Amino acid sequence: MIDVAVVGLGKMGLSHLSMINAHPDVRVVGICDATGYMLDILTKYTGLPTFKDLTRMLDEARPDALIVATPTHLHSGMVREALRRNIHVFCEKPFMIDPAESEELADLARRSGLVTQVGYHNRFVGTFAEVHRLLELGVLGTVTTALAEAYGPVVLKEAGTTWRSRRATGGGCLYDYAAHPLNLLTWYLGAPTGVSGSRLTSIFSANIDDAVATTLHYPGATAQLIANWSDESQRKMTTQITLWGTHGRIHADRQEIQVYLRDSAPAAEGYRPGWNVKYTTELMEAPWFYLRGEEYSNQLDAFVHRVMASAPEGQNDFASAAITDECLAMIIEDAARVDGPLRSASAAPPPTSLPTRARSAWRVLRGEAVR
């Protein structure tokens, strides 16, 4: 049994709280949020200890692990505070805005022997995990081309300002949507050597991107990344991956994986030359608690069992998420150079913690001259 606390009670925070509170190996010892109304409701209906201040919660509740589900720009201080107290951390995605800080915190966690995880839940979807397994087996041969996509109906008209509509706080289609298929690409193909042709397109939003397109370069391969959160044709977020290799083709989304293999493909149990289709229900077991999708429960379950086993290295740890953060920074820099600025007179200045390269890109996106 481990003691877990949760900070941030928005959509994802409440989802995580619901799942982790039902876990048979977890005792929730504290929940923290700045909204008093939310805490009053949870106190009344759950009886869980509530706090408005994170430091006080960590001092009094003394959790073994902390789930951080706040807006991205708040992750840094909260994660650092937990690691300083030798508390294991599960942090929502994206990990950090500044990739240098991602590396720093990943190194701090590694040196402290702490278990860390970032909420890229697609790695816990059976179909996407099967893609990784097949690539590890070499079934596809050498991957030459990839397409990673995410579409959904988030911003369909001009709307007010929230943290999701400001890049400085980790919002926009790039951070909120494109990060998911990008993270799958880094899982399958590793870190790219570079990006080019990046475009961050505003459709309805005034200061942020609603669509993303870029090309990632690998030795001997290229990958296209496309995301659009202003796609009304989708009922909810849809993520899909297509990979072409010397022995065939793989296409996967949350529901199924389609595999076409040439006669030259190495043998793999359950697969034959030609078309093969497997469904996510064949590849995933039912979790102890279902909310939104098996993958959300499974990622928390994996984190809990890693904490119980004192296993610092594992799926979606901070080191892994840092690679995705670096790619996001590369896309921002490339878009600033190629696409021209997304102008906003009221946009916040770049945080001084950003490395020089990222600060320059940030200023270009605001329409400022860079010397």
C-alpha positions as CSV (number, residue, x, y, z in Angstrom):
1,M,0.0,0.0,0.0
2,I,1.3,3.5,-0.9
3,D,0.1,6.9,0.0
4,V,-0.7,9.2,-2.9
5,A,-1.6,12.9,-3.1
6,V,-3.1,14.8,-6.1
7,V,-2.6,18.4,-7.0
8,G,-4.7,20.1,-9.7
9,L,-8.4,19.3,-9.9
10,G,-9.3,20.1,-13.5
11,K,-10.6,17.6,-16.0
12,M,-7.5,15.4,-15.8
13,G,-7.0,15.9,-12.1
14,L,-10.5,14.7,-11.3
15,S,-10.1,11.8,-13.6
16,H,-6.8,10.7,-12.0
17,L,-8.3,11.2,-8.5
18,S,-11.3,9.0,-9.4
19,M,-9.0,6.2,-10.7
20,I,-6.3,6.3,-8.1
21,N,-8.8,6.5,-5.2
22,A,-10.2,3.2,-6.4
23,H,-6.8,1.5,-6.7
24,P,-6.5,-1.5,-4.3
25,D,-2.9,-0.7,-3.5
26,V,-3.3,3.1,-2.9
27,R,-4.5,5.3,0.0
28,V,-5.2,8.9,-1.1
29,V,-3.9,11.1,1.7
30,G,-4.4,14.6,0.2
31,I,-5.9,16.6,-2.7
32,C,-4.9,20.1,-3.5
33,D,-6.4,22.9,-5.6
34,A,-6.7,26.7,-5.5
35,T,-10.5,26.5,-6.0
36,G,-12.2,26.5,-2.6
37,Y,-15.6,25.5,-4.1
38,M,-14.1,22.4,-5.6
39,L,-12.4,21.4,-2.3
40,D,-15.6,22.0,-0.4
41,I,-17.5,19.6,-2.7
42,L,-14.8,16.9,-2.4
43,T,-14.6,17.3,1.3
44,K,-18.4,16.8,1.6
45,Y,-18.7,13.8,-0.7
46,T,-15.3,12.0,-0.3
47,G,-14.1,12.9,3.1
48,L,-10.5,13.1,1.7
49,P,-8.1,15.6,3.3
50,T,-8.1,18.8,1.2
51,F,-5.5,21.6,0.9
52,K,-5.1,24.9,-0.9
53,D,-1.3,24.9,-0.5
54,L,0.9,22.3,-2.0
55,T,3.7,22.7,0.5
56,R,1.4,22.3,3.4
57,M,-0.1,19.2,1.9
58,L,3.3,17.6,1.4
59,D,4.3,18.6,4.9
60,E,1.2,17.2,6.6
61,A,0.0,14.4,4.4
62,R,3.6,13.1,3.7
63,P,2.7,11.1,0.5
64,D,4.9,8.5,-1.1
65,A,3.9,9.7,-4.5
66,L,2.3,12.9,-6.0
67,I,0.1,13.2,-9.1
68,V,0.6,16.6,-10.7
69,A,-2.3,17.6,-13.0
70,T,-2.0,21.4,-13.1
71,P,-1.5,23.6,-16.2
72,T,1.9,23.0,-17.8
73,H,3.6,26.2,-16.6
74,L,3.0,25.2,-13.0
75,H,4.7,21.7,-13.4
76,S,8.2,22.9,-12.8
77,G,8.0,24.2,-9.2
78,M,5.6,21.4,-8.1
79,V,7.7,18.6,-9.5
80,R,10.9,20.1,-8.1
81,E,9.3,20.4,-4.6
82,A,8.2,16.8,-4.6
83,L,11.6,15.5,-5.9
84,R,13.4,17.6,-3.2
85,R,11.3,15.7,-0.6
86,N,12.1,12.3,-2.2
87,I,8.5,11.9,-3.4
88,H,7.8,9.9,-6.5
89,V,6.0,11.9,-9.2
90,F,3.4,11.3,-11.9
91,C,3.1,14.5,-14.0
92,E,0.5,15.2,-16.7
93,K,1.8,15.9,-20.2
94,P,3.5,17.8,-21.6
95,F,6.2,17.6,-19.0
96,M,7.9,21.0,-19.2
97,I,7.9,24.0,-21.5
98,D,11.7,24.4,-21.3
99,P,13.5,21.3,-22.5
100,A,16.6,22.2,-20.5
101,E,14.4,22.0,-17.3
102,S,13.1,18.7,-18.5
103,E,16.6,17.3,-18.6
104,E,17.5,18.8,-15.3
105,L,14.5,17.3,-13.4
106,A,14.9,14.0,-15.1
107,D,18.6,13.9,-13.9
108,L,17.5,14.9,-10.4
109,A,15.0,12.1,-10.3
110,R,17.5,9.6,-11.6
111,R,20.2,10.6,-9.1
112,S,17.6,10.4,-6.3
113,G,16.4,6.9,-7.5
114,L,12.8,8.1,-7.7
115,V,10.0,6.7,-9.9
116,T,8.7,9.2,-12.4
117,Q,6.1,9.1,-15.2
118,V,4.5,11.6,-17.6
119,G,0.9,11.1,-18.7
120,Y,1.4,10.1,-22.4
121,H,-1.4,7.6,-22.1
122,N,-1.3,6.4,-25.7
123,R,1.7,4.2,-24.9
124,F,-0.7,2.1,-22.7
125,V,-3.2,1.6,-25.6
126,G,-2.9,-2.0,-26.8
127,T,-2.7,-1.2,-30.5
128,F,0.0,1.4,-30.1
129,A,1.9,-0.9,-27.8
130,E,1.6,-3.7,-30.4
131,V,3.2,-1.4,-33.0
132,H,6.2,-0.9,-30.7
133,R,6.4,-4.7,-30.1
134,L,6.4,-5.4,-33.8
135,L,9.0,-2.8,-34.5
136,E,11.2,-4.3,-31.8
137,L,10.8,-7.7,-33.5
138,G,12.0,-6.2,-36.8
139,V,8.8,-7.2,-38.6
140,L,8.6,-4.0,-40.6
141,G,12.3,-4.1,-41.5
142,T,13.8,-0.6,-41.9
143,V,11.2,2.1,-41.4
144,T,11.5,4.7,-44.1
145,T,8.4,6.9,-43.7
146,A,6.0,7.7,-40.9
147,L,2.8,9.7,-40.5
148,A,1.5,10.7,-37.0
149,E,-1.8,12.4,-36.7
150,A,-4.2,13.8,-34.1
151,Y,-7.6,15.5,-34.8
152,G,-10.4,16.7,-32.6
153,P,-13.1,19.3,-31.9
154,V,-11.6,21.5,-29.2
155,V,-11.6,25.0,-30.7
156,L,-14.5,25.5,-33.2
157,K,-15.1,29.2,-32.9
158,E,-13.4,32.3,-31.5
159,A,-13.3,31.9,-27.7
160,G,-12.1,33.5,-24.5
161,T,-8.7,33.2,-23.1
162,T,-7.6,30.3,-20.9
163,W,-4.3,28.8,-20.1
164,R,-4.8,26.4,-23.1
165,S,-5.0,29.4,-25.4
166,R,-1.5,30.8,-24.4
167,R,1.8,29.3,-25.4
168,A,3.5,30.7,-22.3
169,T,1.4,28.4,-20.2
170,G,1.8,25.3,-22.3
171,G,-1.4,25.6,-24.4
172,G,-2.2,25.4,-28.1
173,C,-2.6,22.5,-30.4
174,L,1.1,21.8,-30.4
175,Y,1.3,21.1,-26.7
176,D,-2.2,19.8,-26.1
177,Y,-2.7,17.6,-29.3
178,A,0.4,17.2,-31.4
179,A,2.5,16.2,-28.3
180,H,0.6,12.8,-28.2
181,P,1.5,11.5,-31.7
182,L,4.9,13.1,-31.4
183,N,5.5,11.1,-28.2
184,L,4.6,7.9,-30.1
185,L,7.1,8.8,-32.8
186,T,9.9,9.2,-30.3
187,W,8.9,5.8,-28.8
188,Y,9.0,4.1,-32.2
189,L,11.9,5.9,-33.9
190,G,13.8,7.7,-31.1
191,A,14.9,11.4,-31.2
192,P,14.9,13.0,-34.6
193,T,18.0,14.7,-35.9
194,G,16.1,17.7,-36.9
195,V,12.8,19.2,-38.1
196,S,11.8,21.3,-41.1
197,G,8.8,22.9,-42.8
198,S,7.0,23.5,-39.5
199,R,3.8,25.5,-39.6
200,L,1.7,26.6,-36.6
201,T,-1.6,27.7,-38.0
202,S,-4.2,29.8,-36.2
203,I,-7.7,29.1,-37.4
204,F,-10.0,30.5,-34.7
205,S,-7.6,31.3,-31.9
206,A,-6.0,34.8,-31.7
207,N,-2.7,34.0,-30.2
208,I,-2.1,30.3,-30.5
209,D,-2.0,27.5,-33.0
210,D,-5.0,25.4,-33.9
211,A,-3.2,23.3,-36.4
212,V,0.3,21.9,-36.6
213,A,2.3,20.4,-39.5
214,T,6.0,19.5,-39.5
215,T,8.5,17.0,-40.9
216,L,10.9,15.2,-38.5
217,H,14.1,13.8,-39.9
218,Y,15.8,10.5,-38.9
219,P,18.8,8.8,-40.4
220,G,17.3,7.2,-43.5
221,A,13.7,8.1,-42.7
222,T,11.3,11.0,-42.4
223,A,8.1,11.4,-40.4
224,Q,5.2,13.8,-41.0
225,L,3.4,15.1,-37.9
226,I,-0.1,16.7,-38.4
227,A,-2.5,17.8,-35.8
228,N,-5.7,19.9,-35.8
229,W,-7.9,20.6,-32.8
230,S,-10.4,22.6,-34.9
231,D,-11.8,19.5,-36.7
232,E,-15.5,19.4,-36.2
233,S,-15.8,16.1,-38.1
234,Q,-14.3,14.3,-35.1
235,R,-16.5,13.5,-32.1
236,K,-13.4,13.4,-29.8
237,M,-9.7,13.3,-30.1
238,T,-8.5,10.8,-32.6
239,T,-4.8,9.7,-32.8
240,Q,-3.3,7.5,-35.5
241,I,0.0,6.3,-36.7
242,T,1.2,4.9,-40.0
243,L,4.6,3.4,-40.6
244,W,6.1,2.2,-43.9
245,G,9.1,-0.1,-43.9
246,T,11.0,-2.3,-46.2
247,H,8.9,-5.3,-45.3
248,G,5.4,-3.7,-45.2
249,R,3.1,-1.2,-43.6
250,I,1.5,-0.7,-40.2
251,H,-1.5,1.6,-39.4
252,A,-2.9,1.9,-35.9
253,D,-5.4,4.0,-34.0
254,R,-7.0,3.3,-30.6
255,Q,-9.5,0.8,-32.0
256,E,-7.3,-1.5,-34.3
257,I,-3.9,-2.2,-35.8
258,Q,-3.7,-3.0,-39.5
259,V,-0.5,-4.7,-40.6
260,Y,0.4,-5.5,-44.2
261,L,3.5,-7.7,-44.5
262,R,5.5,-8.7,-47.6
263,D,6.7,-12.2,-48.1
264,S,10.1,-11.0,-47.1
265,A,8.9,-10.0,-43.6
266,P,10.4,-12.0,-40.6
267,A,7.9,-14.4,-39.1
268,A,5.9,-13.2,-36.1
269,E,3.4,-15.3,-34.2
270,G,-0.2,-14.3,-35.1
271,Y,0.8,-12.6,-38.3
272,R,1.1,-13.8,-41.9
273,P,2.1,-12.3,-45.3
274,G,-0.6,-9.9,-46.5
275,W,-3.2,-8.1,-44.4
276,N,-3.6,-8.7,-40.7
277,V,-6.0,-6.9,-38.4
278,K,-6.1,-7.0,-34.6
279,Y,-8.4,-5.0,-32.3
280,T,-7.6,-3.2,-29.1
281,T,-10.0,-5.6,-27.2
282,E,-7.6,-8.5,-28.1
283,L,-4.6,-6.6,-26.9
284,M,-5.7,-5.1,-23.6
285,E,-7.0,-6.6,-20.4
286,A,-9.8,-4.9,-18.5
287,P,-8.4,-2.6,-15.7
288,W,-9.5,-2.7,-12.1
289,F,-11.4,0.6,-12.7
290,Y,-12.6,2.0,-16.0
291,L,-12.9,5.8,-16.7
292,R,-12.4,7.4,-20.2
293,G,-10.4,4.4,-21.4
294,E,-8.4,1.4,-20.3
295,E,-5.2,3.3,-21.0
296,Y,-5.8,5.9,-18.3
297,S,-6.2,3.3,-15.7
298,N,-3.3,1.2,-17.0
299,Q,-0.8,4.1,-16.9
300,L,-1.6,4.8,-13.2
301,D,-1.5,1.1,-12.4
302,A,2.0,0.9,-14.0
303,F,3.1,3.9,-11.9
304,V,1.8,2.5,-8.7
305,H,3.5,-0.9,-9.2
306,R,6.8,0.8,-10.2
307,V,6.7,2.8,-6.9
308,M,5.9,-0.4,-5.0
309,A,8.8,-2.2,-6.7
310,S,11.2,0.8,-6.4
311,A,11.8,0.7,-10.2
312,P,13.0,4.1,-11.4
313,E,13.3,3.3,-15.1
314,G,10.0,2.5,-16.9
315,Q,7.5,3.5,-19.5
316,N,7.1,7.3,-19.9
317,D,9.6,8.3,-17.2
318,F,10.9,11.9,-17.1
319,A,13.9,11.0,-19.3
320,S,11.6,9.7,-22.0
321,A,9.3,12.8,-21.8
322,A,12.3,15.1,-22.0
323,I,12.9,13.9,-25.6
324,T,9.4,14.9,-26.6
325,D,9.9,18.3,-24.9
326,E,13.0,18.8,-26.9
327,C,11.1,18.0,-30.1
328,L,8.4,20.5,-29.2
329,A,11.0,23.2,-28.8
330,M,12.6,22.3,-32.1
331,I,9.2,22.6,-33.9
332,I,8.6,26.1,-32.3
333,E,12.0,27.3,-33.4
334,D,11.5,26.0,-36.9
335,A,8.0,27.5,-37.2
336,A,9.3,30.8,-36.0
337,R,12.0,30.7,-38.7
338,V,9.8,29.4,-41.6
339,D,6.3,30.5,-40.9
340,G,6.6,34.0,-39.5
341,P,5.1,35.2,-36.3
342,L,1.9,34.5,-34.5
343,R,1.5,38.1,-33.3
344,S,0.0,39.1,-30.0
345,A,0.6,42.5,-28.4
346,S,-0.6,41.1,-25.0
347,A,1.4,37.9,-25.1
348,A,3.6,37.3,-22.1
349,P,7.3,37.7,-22.5
350,P,9.4,34.6,-22.7
351,P,10.4,33.1,-19.4
352,T,14.0,33.9,-18.6
353,S,14.6,30.2,-17.8
354,L,14.2,29.3,-21.5
355,P,17.5,28.5,-23.2
356,T,18.7,31.1,-25.7
357,R,17.5,29.1,-28.7
358,A,14.0,28.8,-27.4
359,R,13.8,32.4,-26.2
360,S,14.7,33.6,-29.7
361,A,12.0,31.4,-31.2
362,W,9.5,32.7,-28.7
363,R,10.3,36.4,-29.6
364,V,9.9,35.7,-33.3
365,L,6.5,34.1,-32.7
366,R,5.5,37.4,-31.0
367,G,6.8,39.4,-33.9
368,E,9.8,40.8,-32.2
369,A,13.2,41.4,-33.9
370,V,15.9,38.9,-32.8
371,R,19.5,40.1,-32.7
